[in-house]
Amino acid sequence: MSFISKPLSLSLRLFGNMYAGELIFILIGLLGLYQLPLHFLWAVFHILVIALQAYIFMMLTIVYLAQAHDTGEAH
């Protein structure tokens, strides 16, 4: 059960991080005309952070699944 819950919790954390970033986009958009430079900077930052988080969470999921596979062969 714990081997299924770890990748599931990682996916929910990644979704939450991506959703929070999109909410920041909306809040910056509500600033009006002054939002354009800030919106561009946030977009670049957000794309880099999400790509990094997706890579890290993917690697953690692979490690968790490998651990589940290794413990399954021992029995």
N, C-alpha and C positions, 0 to 999 in steps of 0.2 A: 504494500500500500504506500509506503513512504517513497518508493521509487517512481510511482506515478504522480504523487503529490508535488515532488520537487520540480519536474518540468512544467507542471500545470501552474504552480506558483510563479515560476519564472516567466511564463507567457502572460500571466495576469499583470505582473510587475512591468513588463515591457509595454503592454497595452496601456497601462496607467500612465507611464512616462510619455508615451506618444500622445495620448489624449490630453495630458496637461500641457504639452507643447502646443497643441492645436488651440487650446483655450487661450494661451498667451498670444497666439496669432490674432485671435478675435479681439482680445483686449487691446492690443496694439492698434488694430484696425479701427477701433472706436475713438482713437485720439484725433482723427480728422486728417487734415492736410499735412500735419507735422510728422505723421507716422512713417512716411516713405523711407527715409534713411534707416530708422530703427527697425522697420519691418524687413528690409533687406538684410541687415546684420543679424537679426534673429533667425531669418530663414537659413542663412549659411551656417550659423551655429547649430540650429536645430537639426539640419541634415547631417552634419558631422557627428553630433552626439547620438542621434538615433542609429546611424550606421554602426557606430562603435558599440552601443548597447546591444544591438541585434547580434553582432558578432560575438560579444562576450556571453550573452545568454545562450546562443547556439552552442558555443564551446562547452559551457557548463552543462547543457542538456546532454551533449555527447558524452561527457565525463560521467554523468549520473546514469545514463543508459549502459555505458560500459561497465560501471560498477554493478549494476543489476545483472548484467550478463555474466560477469565473473563470479558473483555469488551464487547464481543459478547453476553454474557448471560444477561447483564444489559439492553439491548434494547429489 
